[in-house]
């Protein structure tokens, strides 16, 4: 990840944010269905959390905290 340029990191961040939003829609749709598939719901939520962690890491790389 260190070798990636700022533009590559920004593109990856945008892709991860899009996938994260898409998972929101899928989870909401799945929640409306009866009967609820708990295993699939858990997998989707785990994936969403993983994406959130990756997004946070990239944001920290692109915008590091500067203590003045």
LUMLUMDREN-2810 file (N, C-alpha, C; in Angstrom, 1 decimal):
<atoms>
<atom><aa>X</aa><ch>A</ch><at>N</at><xx>0.8</xx><yy>-1.2</yy><zz>0.0</zz></atom>
<atom><aa>X</aa><ch>A</ch><at>CA</at><xx>0.0</xx><yy>0.0</yy><zz>0.0</zz></atom>
<atom><aa>X</aa><ch>A</ch><at>C</at><xx>0.9</xx><yy>1.3</yy><zz>0.0</zz></atom>
<atom><aa>X</aa><ch>A</ch><at>N</at><xx>2.1</xx><yy>1.2</yy><zz>0.5</zz></atom>
<atom><aa>X</aa><ch>A</ch><at>CA</at><xx>3.0</xx><yy>2.3</yy><zz>0.5</zz></atom>
<atom><aa>X</aa><ch>A</ch><at>C</at><xx>3.4</xx><yy>2.8</yy><zz>-0.9</zz></atom>
<atom><aa>X</aa><ch>A</ch><at>N</at><xx>3.5</xx><yy>1.9</yy><zz>-1.8</zz></atom>
<atom><aa>X</aa><ch>A</ch><at>CA</at><xx>3.9</xx><yy>2.2</yy><zz>-3.2</zz></atom>
<atom><aa>X</aa><ch>A</ch><at>C</at><xx>2.8</xx><yy>2.9</yy><zz>-4.0</zz></atom>
<atom><aa>X</aa><ch>A</ch><at>N</at><xx>1.6</xx><yy>2.8</yy><zz>-3.5</zz></atom>
<atom><aa>X</aa><ch>A</ch><at>CA</at><xx>0.5</xx><yy>3.4</yy><zz>-4.3</zz></atom>
<atom><aa>X</aa><ch>A</ch><at>C</at><xx>0.5</xx><yy>4.9</yy><zz>-4.2</zz></atom>
<atom><aa>X</aa><ch>A</ch><at>N</at><xx>0.2</xx><yy>5.6</yy><zz>-5.3</zz></atom>
<atom><aa>X</aa><ch>A</ch><at>CA</at><xx>0.2</xx><yy>7.0</yy><zz>-5.4</zz></atom>
<atom><aa>X</aa><ch>A</ch><at>C</at><xx>-1.1</xx><yy>7.5</yy><zz>-4.7</zz></atom>
<atom><aa>X</aa><ch>A</ch><at>N</at><xx>-1.1</xx><yy>8.8</yy><zz>-4.5</zz></atom>
<atom><aa>X</aa><ch>A</ch><at>CA</at><xx>-2.3</xx><yy>9.5</yy><zz>-3.9</zz></atom>
<atom><aa>X</aa><ch>A</ch><at>C</at><xx>-3.6</xx><yy>9.2</yy><zz>-4.8</zz></atom>
<atom><aa>X</aa><ch>A</ch><at>N</at><xx>-3.4</xx><yy>9.3</yy><zz>-6.1</zz></atom>
<atom><aa>X</aa><ch>A</ch><at>CA</at><xx>-4.6</xx><yy>9.1</yy><zz>-7.0</zz></atom>
<atom><aa>X</aa><ch>A</ch><at>C</at><xx>-5.1</xx><yy>7.7</yy><zz>-6.9</zz></atom>
<atom><aa>X</aa><ch>A</ch><at>N</at><xx>-4.2</xx><yy>6.7</yy><zz>-6.8</zz></atom>
<atom><aa>X</aa><ch>A</ch><at>CA</at><xx>-4.6</xx><yy>5.3</yy><zz>-6.7</zz></atom>
<atom><aa>X</aa><ch>A</ch><at>C</at><xx>-5.3</xx><yy>5.1</yy><zz>-5.4</zz></atom>
<atom><aa>X</aa><ch>A</ch><at>N</at><xx>-4.8</xx><yy>5.7</yy><zz>-4.3</zz></atom>
<atom><aa>X</aa><ch>A</ch><at>CA</at><xx>-5.4</xx><yy>5.5</yy><zz>-3.0</zz></atom>
<atom><aa>X</aa><ch>A</ch><at>C</at><xx>-6.8</xx><yy>6.2</yy><zz>-3.0</zz></atom>
<atom><aa>X</aa><ch>A</ch><at>N</at><xx>-7.0</xx><yy>7.3</yy><zz>-3.7</zz></atom>
<atom><aa>X</aa><ch>A</ch><at>CA</at><xx>-8.3</xx><yy>8.0</yy><zz>-3.7</zz></atom>
<atom><aa>X</aa><ch>A</ch><at>C</at><xx>-9.3</xx><yy>7.2</yy><zz>-4.6</zz></atom>
<atom><aa>X</aa><ch>A</ch><at>N</at><xx>-8.8</xx><yy>6.6</yy><zz>-5.6</zz></atom>
<atom><aa>X</aa><ch>A</ch><at>CA</at><xx>-9.6</xx><yy>5.7</yy><zz>-6.5</zz></atom>
<atom><aa>X</aa><ch>A</ch><at>C</at><xx>-10.1</xx><yy>4.5</yy><zz>-5.7</zz></atom>
<atom><aa>X</aa><ch>A</ch><at>N</at><xx>-9.2</xx><yy>3.9</yy><zz>-5.0</zz></atom>
<atom><aa>X</aa><ch>A</ch><at>CA</at><xx>-9.5</xx><yy>2.7</yy><zz>-4.2</zz></atom>
<atom><aa>X</aa><ch>A</ch><at>C</at><xx>-10.5</xx><yy>3.1</yy><zz>-3.1</zz></atom>
<atom><aa>X</aa><ch>A</ch><at>N</at><xx>-10.3</xx><yy>4.2</yy><zz>-2.5</zz></atom>
<atom><aa>X</aa><ch>A</ch><at>CA</at><xx>-11.2</xx><yy>4.7</yy><zz>-1.4</zz></atom>
<atom><aa>X</aa><ch>A</ch><at>C</at><xx>-12.6</xx><yy>4.9</yy><zz>-2.0</zz></atom>
<atom><aa>X</aa><ch>A</ch><at>N</at><xx>-12.7</xx><yy>5.5</yy><zz>-3.1</zz></atom>
<atom><aa>X</aa><ch>A</ch><at>CA</at><xx>-14.0</xx><yy>5.7</yy><zz>-3.8</zz></atom>
<atom><aa>X</aa><ch>A</ch><at>C</at><xx>-14.7</xx><yy>4.4</yy><zz>-4.1</zz></atom>
<atom><aa>X</aa><ch>A</ch><at>N</at><xx>-13.9</xx><yy>3.4</yy><zz>-4.5</zz></atom>
<atom><aa>X</aa><ch>A</ch><at>CA</at><xx>-14.5</xx><yy>2.1</yy><zz>-4.8</zz></atom>
<atom><aa>X</aa><ch>A</ch><at>C</at><xx>-15.0</xx><yy>1.4</yy><zz>-3.6</zz></atom>
<atom><aa>X</aa><ch>A</ch><at>N</at><xx>-14.2</xx><yy>1.5</yy><zz>-2.5</zz></atom>
<atom><aa>X</aa><ch>A</ch><at>CA</at><xx>-14.7</xx><yy>0.9</yy><zz>-1.2</zz></atom>
<atom><aa>X</aa><ch>A</ch><at>C</at><xx>-15.9</xx><yy>1.6</yy><zz>-0.7</zz></atom>
<atom><aa>X</aa><ch>A</ch><at>N</at><xx>-16.0</xx><yy>2.9</yy><zz>-0.8</zz></atom>
<atom><aa>X</aa><ch>A</ch><at>CA</at><xx>-17.2</xx><yy>3.6</yy><zz>-0.3</zz></atom>
<atom><aa>X</aa><ch>A</ch><at>C</at><xx>-18.4</xx><yy>3.2</yy><zz>-1.1</zz></atom>
<atom><aa>X</aa><ch>A</ch><at>N</at><xx>-18.2</xx><yy>3.1</yy><zz>-2.4</zz></atom>
<atom><aa>X</aa><ch>A</ch><at>CA</at><xx>-19.4</xx><yy>2.6</yy><zz>-3.3</zz></atom>
<atom><aa>X</aa><ch>A</ch><at>C</at><xx>-19.8</xx><yy>1.2</yy><zz>-2.9</zz></atom>
<atom><aa>X</aa><ch>A</ch><at>N</at><xx>-18.9</xx><yy>0.3</yy><zz>-2.7</zz></atom>
<atom><aa>X</aa><ch>A</ch><at>CA</at><xx>-19.3</xx><yy>-1.0</yy><zz>-2.3</zz></atom>
<atom><aa>X</aa><ch>A</ch><at>C</at><xx>-19.9</xx><yy>-1.0</yy><zz>-0.9</zz></atom>
<atom><aa>X</aa><ch>A</ch><at>N</at><xx>-19.5</xx><yy>-0.2</yy><zz>0.0</zz></atom>
<atom><aa>X</aa><ch>A</ch><at>CA</at><xx>-20.1</xx><yy>0.0</yy><zz>1.4</zz></atom>
<atom><aa>X</aa><ch>A</ch><at>C</at><xx>-21.5</xx><yy>0.4</yy><zz>1.2</zz></atom>
<atom><aa>X</aa><ch>A</ch><at>N</at><xx>-21.8</xx><yy>1.4</yy><zz>0.4</zz></atom>
<atom><aa>X</aa><ch>A</ch><at>CA</at><xx>-23.1</xx><yy>1.9</yy><zz>0.2</zz></atom>
<atom><aa>X</aa><ch>A</ch><at>C</at><xx>-24.0</xx><yy>0.9</yy><zz>-0.5</zz></atom>
<atom><aa>X</aa><ch>A</ch><at>N</at><xx>-23.5</xx><yy>0.1</yy><zz>-1.4</zz></atom>
<atom><aa>X</aa><ch>A</ch><at>CA</at><xx>-24.2</xx><yy>-0.9</yy><zz>-2.1</zz></atom>
<atom><aa>X</aa><ch>A</ch><at>C</at><xx>-24.6</xx><yy>-2.0</yy><zz>-1.1</zz></atom>
<atom><aa>X</aa><ch>A</ch><at>N</at><xx>-23.7</xx><yy>-2.3</yy><zz>-0.2</zz></atom>
<atom><aa>X</aa><ch>A</ch><at>CA</at><xx>-24.0</xx><yy>-3.3</yy><zz>0.9</zz></atom>
<atom><aa>X</aa><ch>A</ch><at>C</at><xx>-25.2</xx><yy>-2.8</yy><zz>1.8</zz></atom>
<atom><aa>X</aa><ch>A</ch><at>N</at><xx>-25.2</xx><yy>-1.5</yy><zz>2.0</zz></atom>
<atom><aa>X</aa><ch>A</ch><at>CA</at><xx>-26.4</xx><yy>-1.0</yy><zz>2.8</zz></atom>
<atom><aa>X</aa><ch>A</ch><at>C</at><xx>-27.7</xx><yy>-1.3</yy><zz>2.1</zz></atom>
<atom><aa>X</aa><ch>A</ch><at>N</at><xx>-27.7</xx><yy>-1.1</yy><zz>0.8</zz></atom>
<atom><aa>X</aa><ch>A</ch><at>CA</at><xx>-28.9</xx><yy>-1.4</yy><zz>0.0</zz></atom>
<atom><aa>X</aa><ch>A</ch><at>C</at><xx>-29.3</xx><yy>-2.9</yy><zz>0.1</zz></atom>
<atom><aa>X</aa><ch>A</ch><at>N</at><xx>-28.3</xx><yy>-3.7</yy><zz>-0.1</zz></atom>
<atom><aa>X</aa><ch>A</ch><at>CA</at><xx>-28.5</xx><yy>-5.2</yy><zz>-0.1</zz></atom>
<atom><aa>X</aa><ch>A</ch><at>C</at><xx>-29.0</xx><yy>-5.6</yy><zz>1.3</zz></atom>
<atom><aa>X</aa><ch>A</ch><at>N</at><xx>-28.4</xx><yy>-5.1</yy><zz>2.3</zz></atom>
<atom><aa>X</aa><ch>A</ch><at>CA</at><xx>-28.8</xx><yy>-5.5</yy><zz>3.7</zz></atom>
<atom><aa>X</aa><ch>A</ch><at>C</at><xx>-30.3</xx><yy>-5.0</yy><zz>3.9</zz></atom>
<atom><aa>X</aa><ch>A</ch><at>N</at><xx>-30.6</xx><yy>-3.8</yy><zz>3.5</zz></atom>
<atom><aa>X</aa><ch>A</ch><at>CA</at><xx>-32.0</xx><yy>-3.3</yy><zz>3.7</zz></atom>
<atom><aa>X</aa><ch>A</ch><at>C</at><xx>-33.0</xx><yy>-4.1</yy><zz>3.0</zz></atom>
<atom><aa>X</aa><ch>A</ch><at>N</at><xx>-32.7</xx><yy>-4.5</yy><zz>1.7</zz></atom>
<atom><aa>X</aa><ch>A</ch><at>CA</at><xx>-33.6</xx><yy>-5.3</yy><zz>0.9</zz></atom>
<atom><aa>X</aa><ch>A</ch><at>C</at><xx>-33.7</xx><yy>-6.7</yy><zz>1.6</zz></atom>
<atom><aa>X</aa><ch>A</ch><at>N</at><xx>-32.6</xx><yy>-7.3</yy><zz>2.0</zz></atom>
<atom><aa>X</aa><ch>A</ch><at>CA</at><xx>-32.7</xx><yy>-8.6</yy><zz>2.6</zz></atom>
<atom><aa>X</aa><ch>A</ch><at>C</at><xx>-33.5</xx><yy>-8.6</yy><zz>3.9</zz></atom>
<atom><aa>X</aa><ch>A</ch><at>N</at><xx>-33.4</xx><yy>-7.5</yy><zz>4.7</zz></atom>
<atom><aa>X</aa><ch>A</ch><at>CA</at><xx>-34.1</xx><yy>-7.3</yy><zz>5.9</zz></atom>
<atom><aa>X</aa><ch>A</ch><at>C</at><xx>-35.6</xx><yy>-7.3</yy><zz>5.7</zz></atom>
<atom><aa>X</aa><ch>A</ch><at>N</at><xx>-36.1</xx><yy>-6.8</yy><zz>4.6</zz></atom>
<atom><aa>X</aa><ch>A</ch><at>CA</at><xx>-37.5</xx><yy>-6.7</yy><zz>4.3</zz></atom>
<atom><aa>X</aa><ch>A</ch><at>C</at><xx>-38.1</xx><yy>-8.0</yy><zz>3.9</zz></atom>
<atom><aa>X</aa><ch>A</ch><at>N</at><xx>-37.3</xx><yy>-8.9</yy><zz>3.5</zz></atom>
<atom><aa>X</aa><ch>A</ch><at>CA</at><xx>-37.8</xx><yy>-10.2</yy><zz>3.0</zz></atom>
<atom><aa>X</aa><ch>A</ch><at>C</at><xx>-38.2</xx><yy>-11.1</yy><zz>4.2</zz></atom>
<atom><aa>X</aa><ch>A</ch><at>N</at><xx>-39.2</xx><yy>-11.9</yy><zz>4.1</zz></atom>
<atom><aa>X</aa><ch>A</ch><at>CA</at><xx>-39.6</xx><yy>-12.9</yy><zz>5.1</zz></atom>
<atom><aa>X</aa><ch>A</ch><at>C</at><xx>-39.5</xx><yy>-14.2</yy><zz>4.4</zz></atom>
<atom><aa>X</aa><ch>A</ch><at>N</at><xx>-38.9</xx><yy>-15.2</yy><zz>4.9</zz></atom>
<atom><aa>X</aa><ch>A</ch><at>CA</at><xx>-38.1</xx><yy>-15.3</yy><zz>6.1</zz></atom>
<atom><aa>X</aa><ch>A</ch><at>C</at><xx>-36.7</xx><yy>-14.7</yy><zz>5.9</zz></atom>
<atom><aa>X</aa><ch>A</ch><at>N</at><xx>-36.1</xx><yy>-14.2</yy><zz>7.0</zz></atom>
<atom><aa>X</aa><ch>A</ch><at>CA</at><xx>-34.8</xx><yy>-13.6</yy><zz>7.0</zz></atom>
<atom><aa>X</aa><ch>A</ch><at>C</at><xx>-33.7</xx><yy>-14.6</yy><zz>7.0</zz></atom>
<atom><aa>X</aa><ch>A</ch><at>N</at><xx>-32.8</xx><yy>-14.5</yy><zz>6.1</zz></atom>
<atom><aa>X</aa><ch>A</ch><at>CA</at><xx>-31.6</xx><yy>-15.4</yy><zz>6.1</zz></atom>
<atom><aa>X</aa><ch>A</ch><at>C</at><xx>-30.5</xx><yy>-14.8</yy><zz>7.0</zz></atom>
<atom><aa>X</aa><ch>A</ch><at>N</at><xx>-30.4</xx><yy>-15.3</yy><zz>8.2</zz></atom>
<atom><aa>X</aa><ch>A</ch><at>CA</at><xx>-29.5</xx><yy>-14.8</yy><zz>9.2</zz></atom>
<atom><aa>X</aa><ch>A</ch><at>C</at><xx>-28.1</xx><yy>-15.0</yy><zz>8.8</zz></atom>
<atom><aa>X</aa><ch>A</ch><at>N</at><xx>-27.7</xx><yy>-16.1</yy><zz>8.2</zz></atom>
<atom><aa>X</aa><ch>A</ch><at>CA</at><xx>-26.3</xx><yy>-16.4</yy><zz>7.9</zz></atom>
<atom><aa>X</aa><ch>A</ch><at>C</at><xx>-25.9</xx><yy>-15.4</yy><zz>6.8</zz></atom>
<atom><aa>X</aa><ch>A</ch><at>N</at><xx>-26.7</xx><yy>-15.2</yy><zz>5.8</zz></atom>
<atom><aa>X</aa><ch>A</ch><at>CA</at><xx>-26.3</xx><yy>-14.3</yy><zz>4.7</zz></atom>
<atom><aa>X</aa><ch>A</ch><at>C</at><xx>-26.2</xx><yy>-12.9</yy><zz>5.3</zz></atom>
<atom><aa>X</aa><ch>A</ch><at>N</at><xx>-27.2</xx><yy>-12.5</yy><zz>6.2</zz></atom>
<atom><aa>X</aa><ch>A</ch><at>CA</at><xx>-27.1</xx><yy>-11.2</yy><zz>6.8</zz></atom>
<atom><aa>X</aa><ch>A</ch><at>C</at><xx>-25.9</xx><yy>-11.0</yy><zz>7.6</zz></atom>
<atom><aa>X</aa><ch>A</ch><at>N</at><xx>-25.4</xx><yy>-12.0</yy><zz>8.3</zz></atom>
<atom><aa>X</aa><ch>A</ch><at>CA</at><xx>-24.2</xx><yy>-11.9</yy><zz>9.1</zz></atom>
<atom><aa>X</aa><ch>A</ch><at>C</at><xx>-23.0</xx><yy>-11.7</yy><zz>8.2</zz></atom>
<atom><aa>X</aa><ch>A</ch><at>N</at><xx>-23.0</xx><yy>-12.4</yy><zz>7.1</zz></atom>
<atom><aa>X</aa><ch>A</ch><at>CA</at><xx>-21.8</xx><yy>-12.3</yy><zz>6.2</zz></atom>
<atom><aa>X</aa><ch>A</ch><at>C</at><xx>-21.8</xx><yy>-10.9</yy><zz>5.6</zz></atom>
<atom><aa>X</aa><ch>A</ch><at>N</at><xx>-22.9</xx><yy>-10.4</yy><zz>5.2</zz></atom>
<atom><aa>X</aa><ch>A</ch><at>CA</at><xx>-23.0</xx><yy>-9.1</yy><zz>4.6</zz></atom>
<atom><aa>X</aa><ch>A</ch><at>C</at><xx>-22.5</xx><yy>-8.0</yy><zz>5.6</zz></atom>
<atom><aa>X</aa><ch>A</ch><at>N</at><xx>-23.0</xx><yy>-8.1</yy><zz>6.8</zz></atom>
<atom><aa>X</aa><ch>A</ch><at>CA</at><xx>-22.6</xx><yy>-7.2</yy><zz>7.8</zz></atom>
<atom><aa>X</aa><ch>A</ch><at>C</at><xx>-21.1</xx><yy>-7.3</yy><zz>8.2</zz></atom>
<atom><aa>X</aa><ch>A</ch><at>N</at><xx>-20.5</xx><yy>-8.5</yy><zz>8.2</zz></atom>
<atom><aa>X</aa><ch>A</ch><at>CA</at><xx>-19.1</xx><yy>-8.6</yy><zz>8.4</zz></atom>
<atom><aa>X</aa><ch>A</ch><at>C</at><xx>-18.3</xx><yy>-8.0</yy><zz>7.3</zz></atom>
<atom><aa>X</aa><ch>A</ch><at>N</at><xx>-18.8</xx><yy>-8.2</yy><zz>6.0</zz></atom>
<atom><aa>X</aa><ch>A</ch><at>CA</at><xx>-18.1</xx><yy>-7.6</yy><zz>4.9</zz></atom>
<atom><aa>X</aa><ch>A</ch><at>C</at><xx>-18.2</xx><yy>-6.1</yy><zz>5.0</zz></atom>
<atom><aa>X</aa><ch>A</ch><at>N</at><xx>-19.3</xx><yy>-5.5</yy><zz>5.4</zz></atom>
<atom><aa>X</aa><ch>A</ch><at>CA</at><xx>-19.5</xx><yy>-4.1</yy><zz>5.5</zz></atom>
<atom><aa>X</aa><ch>A</ch><at>C</at><xx>-18.5</xx><yy>-3.5</yy><zz>6.6</zz></atom>
<atom><aa>X</aa><ch>A</ch><at>N</at><xx>-18.4</xx><yy>-4.2</yy><zz>7.7</zz></atom>
<atom><aa>X</aa><ch>A</ch><at>CA</at><xx>-17.4</xx><yy>-3.8</yy><zz>8.7</zz></atom>
<atom><aa>X</aa><ch>A</ch><at>C</at><xx>-16.0</xx><yy>-3.8</yy><zz>8.2</zz></atom>
<atom><aa>X</aa><ch>A</ch><at>N</at><xx>-15.7</xx><yy>-4.9</yy><zz>7.5</zz></atom>
<atom><aa>X</aa><ch>A</ch><at>CA</at><xx>-14.3</xx><yy>-4.9</yy><zz>6.9</zz></atom>
<atom><aa>X</aa><ch>A</ch><at>C</at><xx>-14.1</xx><yy>-3.8</yy><zz>6.0</zz></atom>
<atom><aa>X</aa><ch>A</ch><at>N</at><xx>-15.1</xx><yy>-3.4</yy><zz>5.1</zz></atom>
<atom><aa>X</aa><ch>A</ch><at>CA</at><xx>-14.9</xx><yy>-2.3</yy><zz>4.2</zz></atom>
<atom><aa>X</aa><ch>A</ch><at>C</at><xx>-14.8</xx><yy>-1.0</yy><zz>5.0</zz></atom>
<atom><aa>X</aa><ch>A</ch><at>N</at><xx>-15.5</xx><yy>-0.9</yy><zz>6.1</zz></atom>
<atom><aa>X</aa><ch>A</ch><at>CA</at><xx>-15.4</xx><yy>0.3</yy><zz>6.9</zz></atom>
<atom><aa>X</aa><ch>A</ch><at>C</at><xx>-14.0</xx><yy>0.5</yy><zz>7.5</zz></atom>
<atom><aa>X</aa><ch>A</ch><at>N</at><xx>-13.4</xx><yy>-0.6</yy><zz>7.9</zz></atom>
<atom><aa>X</aa><ch>A</ch><at>CA</at><xx>-12.1</xx><yy>-0.6</yy><zz>8.5</zz></atom>
<atom><aa>X</aa><ch>A</ch><at>C</at><xx>-11.1</xx><yy>-0.2</yy><zz>7.4</zz></atom>
<atom><aa>X</aa><ch>A</ch><at>N</at><xx>-11.2</xx><yy>-0.8</yy><zz>6.2</zz></atom>
<atom><aa>X</aa><ch>A</ch><at>CA</at><xx>-10.3</xx><yy>-0.4</yy><zz>5.1</zz></atom>
<atom><aa>X</aa><ch>A</ch><at>C</at><xx>-10.5</xx><yy>1.0</yy><zz>4.7</zz></atom>
<atom><aa>X</aa><ch>A</ch><at>N</at><xx>-11.7</xx><yy>1.5</yy><zz>4.7</zz></atom>
<atom><aa>X</aa><ch>A</ch><at>CA</at><xx>-12.0</xx><yy>2.9</yy><zz>4.4</zz></atom>
<atom><aa>X</aa><ch>A</ch><at>C</at><xx>-11.3</xx><yy>3.8</yy><zz>5.4</zz></atom>
<atom><aa>X</aa><ch>A</ch><at>N</at><xx>-11.4</xx><yy>3.5</yy><zz>6.7</zz></atom>
<atom><aa>X</aa><ch>A</ch><at>CA</at><xx>-10.7</xx><yy>4.3</yy><zz>7.7</zz></atom>
<atom><aa>X</aa><ch>A</ch><at>C</at><xx>-9.2</xx><yy>4.3</yy><zz>7.6</zz></atom>
<atom><aa>X</aa><ch>A</ch><at>N</at><xx>-8.6</xx><yy>3.2</yy><zz>7.2</zz></atom>
<atom><aa>X</aa><ch>A</ch><at>CA</at><xx>-7.2</xx><yy>3.1</yy><zz>7.1</zz></atom>
<atom><aa>X</aa><ch>A</ch><at>C</at><xx>-6.7</xx><yy>4.0</yy><zz>5.9</zz></atom>
<atom><aa>X</aa><ch>A</ch><at>N</at><xx>-7.5</xx><yy>3.9</yy><zz>4.8</zz></atom>
<atom><aa>X</aa><ch>A</ch><at>CA</at><xx>-7.1</xx><yy>4.7</yy><zz>3.6</zz></atom>
<atom><aa>X</aa><ch>A</ch><at>C</at><xx>-7.3</xx><yy>6.2</yy><zz>3.9</zz></atom>
<atom><aa>X</aa><ch>A</ch><at>N</at><xx>-8.3</xx><yy>6.6</yy><zz>4.7</zz></atom>
<atom><aa>X</aa><ch>A</ch><at>CA</at><xx>-8.6</xx><yy>8.0</yy><zz>5.0</zz></atom>
<atom><aa>X</aa><ch>A</ch><at>C</at><xx>-7.4</xx><yy>8.5</yy><zz>5.9</zz></atom>
<atom><aa>X</aa><ch>A</ch><at>N</at><xx>-7.0</xx><yy>7.6</yy><zz>6.8</zz></atom>
<atom><aa>X</aa><ch>A</ch><at>CA</at><xx>-5.8</xx><yy>8.0</yy><zz>7.7</zz></atom>
<atom><aa>X</aa><ch>A</ch><at>C</at><xx>-4.6</xx><yy>8.2</yy><zz>6.9</zz></atom>
<atom><aa>X</aa><ch>A</ch><at>N</at><xx>-4.4</xx><yy>7.4</yy><zz>5.9</zz></atom>
<atom><aa>X</aa><ch>A</ch><at>CA</at><xx>-3.2</xx><yy>7.5</yy><zz>5.0</zz></atom>
<atom><aa>X</aa><ch>A</ch><at>C</at><xx>-3.2</xx><yy>8.8</yy><zz>4.2</zz></atom>
<atom><aa>X</aa><ch>A</ch><at>N</at><xx>-4.4</xx><yy>9.1</yy><zz>3.7</zz></atom>
<atom><aa>X</aa><ch>A</ch><at>CA</at><xx>-4.6</xx><yy>10.3</yy><zz>2.8</zz></atom>
<atom><aa>X</aa><ch>A</ch><at>C</at><xx>-4.7</xx><yy>11.6</yy><zz>3.7</zz></atom>
<atom><aa>X</aa><ch>A</ch><at>N</at><xx>-5.3</xx><yy>11.5</yy><zz>4.8</zz></atom>
<atom><aa>X</aa><ch>A</ch><at>CA</at><xx>-5.4</xx><yy>12.7</yy><zz>5.7</zz></atom>
<atom><aa>X</aa><ch>A</ch><at>C</at><xx>-4.9</xx><yy>12.4</yy><zz>7.1</zz></atom>
<atom><aa>X</aa><ch>A</ch><at>N</at><xx>-3.6</xx><yy>12.3</yy><zz>7.3</zz></atom>
<atom><aa>X</aa><ch>A</ch><at>CA</at><xx>-3.1</xx><yy>12.0</yy><zz>8.6</zz></atom>
<atom><aa>X</aa><ch>A</ch><at>C</at><xx>-3.4</xx><yy>13.1</yy><zz>9.6</zz></atom>
<atom><aa>X</aa><ch>A</ch><at>N</at><xx>-3.6</xx><yy>12.7</yy><zz>10.9</zz></atom>
<atom><aa>X</aa><ch>A</ch><at>CA</at><xx>-3.8</xx><yy>13.7</yy><zz>11.9</zz></atom>
<atom><aa>X</aa><ch>A</ch><at>C</at><xx>-2.5</xx><yy>14.5</yy><zz>12.1</zz></atom>
<atom><aa>X</aa><ch>A</ch><at>N</at><xx>-2.6</xx><yy>15.8</yy><zz>12.1</zz></atom>
<atom><aa>X</aa><ch>A</ch><at>CA</at><xx>-1.4</xx><yy>16.7</yy><zz>12.3</zz></atom>
<atom><aa>X</aa><ch>A</ch><at>C</at><xx>-1.6</xx><yy>17.4</yy><zz>13.6</zz></atom>
<atom><aa>X</aa><ch>A</ch><at>N</at><xx>-0.8</xx><yy>17.1</yy><zz>14.6</zz></atom>
<atom><aa>X</aa><ch>A</ch><at>CA</at><xx>-0.8</xx><yy>17.8</yy><zz>15.9</zz></atom>
<atom><aa>X</aa><ch>A</ch><at>C</at><xx>0.1</xx><yy>19.0</yy><zz>15.8</zz></atom>
<atom><aa>X</aa><ch>A</ch><at>N</at><xx>-0.5</xx><yy>20.2</yy><zz>16.0</zz></atom>
<atom><aa>X</aa><ch>A</ch><at>CA</at><xx>0.2</xx><yy>21.4</yy><zz>15.9</zz></atom>
<atom><aa>X</aa><ch>A</ch><at>C</at><xx>0.7</xx><yy>21.9</yy><zz>17.3</zz></atom>
</atoms>
